[in-house]
Structures are given as structure tokens and as C-alpha cells.
Amino acid sequence: MKSLLGNKESFLSYSIAFLLILIMIATAIFFKDKEIILPEIAALSVGIITFRENKWIQRPIHIFLLPSITAILGFGINFLPIILSLKLMLVLIGMLAFLRIFKSQLAPALATGLLPIVTNAHSFLFLIAIIFFVLLLYFAIKLFNIKPTENSVPIIYESHNRWLIGLCLIWFLVCYFSGFIYFSAIPPVIVVAFESLNNPALKLKIRAKRILTLFIASLIGCLTINYIDNLLIAGLIDLIAVTLLLKLMNLRLPPAFAMVILPMILPEKSLEYLPFATLIMSTFFMLSIYFIQKKSYPKPIDFS
């Protein structure tokens, strides 16, 4: 039975994904609480409803379960009286442990755990919003009969956690000692890094496109939030702009939708440096992963 939304990347599927994201932003405006704006819900919405990411929808219950677990984990760790870098390291190790237990490659679950620490969330509306919107996405999968494509293969879980932990540790230390501690974790970049570790045959050209796309998406998000006061209008422009950007780049990169929304919830003073930090961080992770994989998989099968 085909999905009620029709083919992937149809106008209807984009419209429904965008509507869900705009409802989230409108809810934050209504409650006057930006912690309700969850960038990774944007990535999940487009990735599931529009792109039909096979690794995400093969186990629909994980869409609800894992982001809820990691959000609670990150929210709780944020209350610990320790430095930011240590909070990030603890939540990263905890989240990767949960993904390994569930044998899941649901990368956006990493972002929902990092987010409460990055934004210093203290409102329980954050947790309520996460649980509500991932539950809504779970029901959307059932309602619209969204299923993996016929030629999709079952998930084969292979842990690359040691590499991600090692790269994050290096990056956290660099940010700590350079004074840019608040750019220690840009969640969409870490999500893309996790996914790249699970694709050793990804061409260098595609990795470069991902770096450029994340940079441009962060720049778009910073510009719209700087010049447009209405969050709903800014959000709609952001979503359309990233859609066109991905078409231009010939990429299917759901975290780009999270990247463009992220500036809405960050402190205004950090927006000036966010695009630059995104460029440096994504370049460090993408190139490091590329060289690690070239050494580990000298002649991988090319499925990119």
C-alpha cells in the first residue's frame, strides 16, 4: 500500500512537514517560550515525511522513544554543577550508549539530547514539547502510511562511537581553551558527523557539499532572524530557502533544516559568529572522518 502522501519530495509532503514545523514555532510564540522551538523536529519532519529516510522509519517507535529519552537525559545533566564541556561529554556518551542498546541509527536523537545543554534549557515545556512533537511524528507515520522504500535494506548496526567521542573530545577541548566554549556543540553538525561515520563510501565532493550547505543554512538563519521580527515569517522563509539550497546542491540533508532554525533559539550575541563556527566545526568533523575512513576502508563499495 502506497503512502497517502504520494511520492517522496512531493509538494504535499513538503507542505505537511513545513506545517508541522510552523505549528511548533507558533506554539513557542503563543507560550512566549523559545525553548519550545526544537530545530531537530524540523530535520525529523522533513526527513520522515518528505525524504522518507529509511534508517529513521524502519522502526517507527524509535522516532518517539529515542528523542524523548535523550532529551530527558540532556535536560537532567544540564542541572549538574559542572562545566559545559563536561556536560556535553556526559550526555554524548549516554546518548551513544542508548543508540547502541537500541541498535539505532536515528542520528537526530543526538541533537535532542545536546539541545537543552546548548540552550541552557530549564523549562519543563522543553520536555513536553519534545515528547508531544515526536509523538505527533510517530502518528504521522501511521496516519500517512509512511514506509521504507521497496528497495531499502534492513538496518545493519555498526558502532563507530569511539571515533565520534574522540573527535568531539578534541573539539570540546579546542573550544574550551580558545574561549569559544559556547560553540562546543552545534547539534546539526554532530548529527551529520554521526551519519557520515556510518557511510564510509561517501565521496569527498559530497562531504564538501555538506559542509557548504550547513554553513549557508546557518547564515540564512542568522540573517532572517536578524532582519525579520516575526518568527513565523522568518521560519517560512528559512524552510523555503533551505529547500532551494538542497535542490541546488543536489543533496538530501535533513539536518540543514535544523541548522536554519537553530539561530532562533540561540543568544543574539552568538549569531555573529555562528556561521563561521559552523564552517570550522563541520570542516573539522567531515575531513577528520574522511581520513579516518580512508585508512579503515581503503577500497569501500561506492554506494553514494
C-alpha positions as CSV (number, residue, x, y, z in Angstrom):
1,M,0.0,0.0,0.0
2,K,1.4,3.4,-1.1
3,S,1.8,6.3,1.3
4,L,-1.1,8.7,1.3
5,L,1.4,11.5,0.6
6,G,2.3,10.0,-2.7
7,N,5.9,10.1,-4.0
8,K,8.9,11.3,-2.0
9,E,9.5,15.1,-2.1
10,S,6.1,15.9,-3.4
11,F,4.5,19.3,-2.8
12,L,2.0,17.8,-0.4
13,S,4.8,16.1,1.7
14,Y,6.8,19.3,1.9
15,S,3.6,21.3,2.8
16,I,2.7,18.9,5.7
17,A,6.3,18.8,7.0
18,F,6.5,22.6,6.9
19,L,3.1,23.0,8.5
20,L,4.2,20.9,11.5
21,I,7.4,23.0,11.9
22,L,5.4,26.3,11.7
23,I,2.9,25.0,14.3
24,M,5.9,24.3,16.6
25,I,7.1,27.9,16.1
26,A,3.6,29.3,16.6
27,T,3.3,27.3,19.8
28,A,6.5,28.9,21.1
29,I,5.2,32.4,20.2
30,F,1.9,31.6,22.0
31,F,3.6,30.5,25.2
32,K,6.3,33.1,24.8
33,D,9.0,30.4,25.4
34,K,11.6,29.8,22.7
35,E,12.6,26.5,24.4
36,I,9.6,25.1,22.5
37,I,11.3,25.7,19.2
38,L,13.2,22.4,18.6
39,P,15.4,22.6,15.5
40,E,15.8,18.8,15.2
41,I,12.0,18.5,14.9
42,A,12.4,20.4,11.6
43,A,15.0,17.8,10.5
44,L,12.9,14.9,11.6
45,S,9.7,16.3,10.0
46,V,11.3,16.8,6.6
47,G,13.4,13.6,6.8
48,I,10.5,11.4,7.7
49,I,7.5,13.0,5.8
50,T,9.3,14.3,2.7
51,F,12.6,12.4,2.3
52,R,11.4,9.1,3.8
53,E,14.8,8.4,5.4
54,N,14.9,4.6,5.5
55,K,17.1,4.3,8.6
56,W,14.7,6.6,10.5
57,I,11.4,5.0,9.6
58,Q,12.2,1.3,9.6
59,R,11.5,1.3,13.4
60,P,8.8,4.0,13.9
61,I,8.6,3.6,17.6
62,H,12.2,4.8,17.9
63,I,11.0,8.2,16.4
64,F,9.1,8.7,19.7
65,L,11.2,6.8,22.1
66,L,14.8,7.8,21.5
67,P,14.5,11.6,21.2
68,S,12.4,11.5,24.3
69,I,15.0,9.5,26.2
70,T,17.9,11.7,25.1
71,A,16.0,14.9,25.7
72,I,15.3,13.8,29.3
73,L,19.0,12.8,29.7
74,G,20.3,16.1,28.4
75,F,17.8,18.1,30.4
76,G,18.8,16.4,33.6
77,I,22.5,16.6,33.0
78,N,22.1,20.4,32.4
79,F,21.3,20.9,36.0
80,L,24.6,19.4,37.2
81,P,27.0,21.9,38.7
82,I,29.8,21.2,36.3
83,I,31.4,23.0,33.3
84,L,29.7,23.0,29.9
85,S,32.3,20.8,28.2
86,L,31.9,18.0,30.8
87,K,28.1,18.2,30.5
88,L,28.3,17.8,26.7
89,M,30.7,14.8,27.1
90,L,28.5,13.1,29.6
91,V,25.3,13.5,27.5
92,L,27.1,12.4,24.3
93,I,28.4,9.2,25.9
94,G,25.0,8.5,27.4
95,M,23.1,9.1,24.1
96,L,25.5,6.9,22.1
97,A,25.0,4.1,24.7
98,F,21.3,4.3,24.3
99,L,21.6,4.2,20.5
100,R,23.8,1.2,20.8
101,I,21.4,-0.6,23.2
102,F,18.5,0.0,20.7
103,K,20.8,-0.7,17.7
104,S,19.5,2.5,16.2
105,Q,21.0,5.0,13.7
106,L,18.4,7.7,14.5
107,A,21.0,10.5,14.4
108,P,18.6,13.4,15.3
109,A,18.2,11.8,18.8
110,L,21.7,13.1,19.5
111,A,20.6,16.7,18.8
112,T,17.6,16.5,21.1
113,G,20.0,15.5,24.0
114,L,22.5,18.2,23.2
115,L,20.0,21.0,22.7
116,P,19.0,21.5,26.4
117,I,22.6,21.9,27.3
118,V,23.5,24.2,24.3
119,T,20.5,26.4,25.1
120,N,20.7,26.0,28.9
121,A,17.1,24.9,29.0
122,H,15.3,24.9,32.4
123,S,11.7,25.0,31.4
124,F,9.8,21.7,31.5
125,L,7.9,23.0,28.5
126,F,11.0,21.9,26.6
127,L,10.5,18.2,27.5
128,I,6.7,18.4,27.0
129,A,7.3,19.9,23.5
130,I,9.8,17.2,22.6
131,I,7.6,14.4,23.7
132,F,4.5,16.0,22.0
133,F,6.1,16.6,18.6
134,V,7.9,13.3,18.3
135,L,4.6,11.6,19.2
136,L,2.9,13.6,16.5
137,L,5.6,12.4,14.0
138,Y,5.0,8.8,15.1
139,F,1.3,9.2,14.5
140,A,2.1,10.9,11.1
141,I,4.0,7.8,10.0
142,K,1.0,5.6,10.9
143,L,-1.7,8.0,9.5
144,F,0.0,8.6,6.2
145,N,1.3,5.0,5.9
146,I,4.9,6.2,5.5
147,K,7.1,3.2,5.0
148,P,10.7,2.4,3.8
149,T,11.1,2.2,0.1
150,E,10.8,-1.2,-1.5
151,N,14.5,-1.5,-2.3
152,S,15.6,-0.5,1.2
153,V,17.7,-2.9,3.2
154,P,17.4,-3.8,6.9
155,I,19.4,-1.7,9.2
156,I,22.8,-3.2,10.0
157,Y,24.0,-1.5,13.2
158,E,27.8,-1.0,13.4
159,S,29.1,1.2,16.2
160,H,31.6,4.0,15.4
161,N,31.1,5.6,18.7
162,R,34.8,5.7,19.7
163,W,35.5,7.9,16.7
164,L,32.7,10.3,17.4
165,I,33.6,10.5,21.0
166,G,37.3,11.1,20.2
167,L,36.6,13.8,17.7
168,C,34.1,15.5,20.0
169,L,36.5,15.4,22.9
170,I,39.2,17.1,20.7
171,W,36.7,19.8,19.5
172,F,35.4,20.4,23.1
173,L,38.9,20.9,24.4
174,V,39.8,23.3,21.5
175,C,36.7,25.4,22.2
176,Y,37.3,25.4,25.9
177,F,40.9,26.6,25.7
178,S,40.2,29.0,22.8
179,G,37.4,30.8,24.7
180,F,34.7,29.7,22.2
181,I,33.1,27.3,24.6
182,Y,29.5,28.1,23.6
183,F,30.3,26.7,20.1
184,S,31.4,23.4,21.5
185,A,28.4,21.6,20.2
186,I,26.4,22.7,17.2
187,P,23.8,19.8,17.2
188,P,23.2,19.6,13.4
189,V,26.9,19.3,12.7
190,I,27.2,16.4,15.2
191,V,24.2,14.7,13.6
192,V,25.8,14.9,10.2
193,A,29.1,13.7,11.6
194,F,27.3,10.6,13.1
195,E,25.6,9.8,9.8
196,S,28.9,10.3,7.9
197,L,30.6,7.8,10.1
198,N,28.0,5.2,9.0
199,N,28.7,5.9,5.3
200,P,32.4,5.1,4.6
201,A,31.9,5.3,0.8
202,L,30.7,8.9,0.9
203,K,32.6,10.9,-1.7
204,L,34.8,13.8,-0.8
205,K,32.7,16.0,-3.1
206,I,29.5,15.2,-1.2
207,R,31.2,15.8,2.1
208,A,32.3,19.3,0.8
209,K,28.8,20.0,-0.3
210,R,27.5,19.1,3.2
211,I,30.0,21.5,4.8
212,L,28.9,24.3,2.5
213,T,25.2,23.5,2.9
214,L,25.4,23.7,6.7
215,F,27.4,26.9,6.5
216,I,24.9,28.6,4.2
217,A,21.9,27.3,6.2
218,S,23.3,28.8,9.4
219,L,24.0,32.1,7.5
220,I,20.4,32.2,6.2
221,G,19.0,31.5,9.7
222,C,21.1,34.3,11.2
223,L,20.2,36.8,8.5
224,T,16.4,36.1,8.7
225,I,16.3,36.3,12.5
226,N,18.3,39.5,12.4
227,Y,16.2,41.3,9.9
228,I,12.7,39.8,10.4
229,D,10.9,40.2,13.7
230,N,8.1,37.8,13.0
231,L,9.3,34.2,13.8
232,L,6.7,32.6,11.7
233,I,7.6,34.6,8.6
234,A,11.3,34.1,9.3
235,G,10.7,30.3,9.7
236,L,8.8,30.0,6.4
237,I,11.5,31.9,4.5
238,D,14.1,29.7,6.2
239,L,12.4,26.5,5.1
240,I,11.9,27.6,1.6
241,A,15.4,28.9,1.3
242,V,16.9,25.6,2.5
243,T,14.7,23.6,0.2
244,L,16.0,25.6,-2.7
245,L,19.6,25.3,-1.4
246,L,19.3,21.5,-1.2
247,K,17.9,21.3,-4.7
248,L,20.8,23.5,-6.0
249,M,23.3,21.3,-4.2
250,N,21.5,18.1,-5.2
251,L,21.5,16.9,-1.6
252,R,19.1,15.2,0.7
253,L,20.3,16.6,4.1
254,P,17.5,16.9,6.7
255,P,19.9,18.4,9.4
256,A,20.1,21.5,7.1
257,F,16.5,22.3,8.2
258,A,17.6,22.1,11.8
259,M,20.6,24.3,11.1
260,V,18.5,27.1,9.6
261,I,16.1,27.1,12.6
262,L,18.8,26.9,15.3
263,P,19.6,30.7,15.3
264,M,16.0,31.3,16.6
265,I,16.9,29.9,20.0
266,L,20.5,31.0,20.5
267,P,21.6,34.2,22.3
268,E,21.7,37.1,20.0
269,K,25.3,37.8,20.7
270,S,26.3,34.4,19.4
271,L,24.7,34.8,16.0
272,E,27.5,37.0,14.7
273,Y,29.9,34.0,14.9
274,L,27.6,31.1,14.3
275,P,28.1,30.7,10.6
276,F,31.9,30.9,11.0
277,A,31.8,28.4,13.8
278,T,29.6,26.1,11.8
279,L,32.0,26.2,8.9
280,I,35.0,25.5,11.0
281,M,33.3,22.7,13.1
282,S,31.8,20.9,10.1
283,T,35.1,21.1,8.2
284,F,37.0,19.6,11.1
285,F,34.5,16.8,11.5
286,M,33.9,16.0,7.8
287,L,37.6,15.9,6.9
288,S,38.6,14.0,10.0
289,I,36.0,11.4,9.4
290,Y,37.1,11.2,5.7
291,F,40.7,10.5,6.6
292,I,39.7,8.0,9.3
293,Q,37.5,6.1,6.9
294,K,40.2,6.2,4.1
295,K,42.5,4.4,6.5
296,S,39.9,2.0,7.8
297,Y,38.2,1.3,4.5
298,P,40.8,1.8,1.7
299,K,38.6,0.4,-1.0
300,P,34.9,0.7,0.1
301,I,32.0,-0.2,-2.1
302,D,30.7,3.1,-3.6
303,F,27.0,3.4,-2.7
304,S,27.0,7.2,-2.6
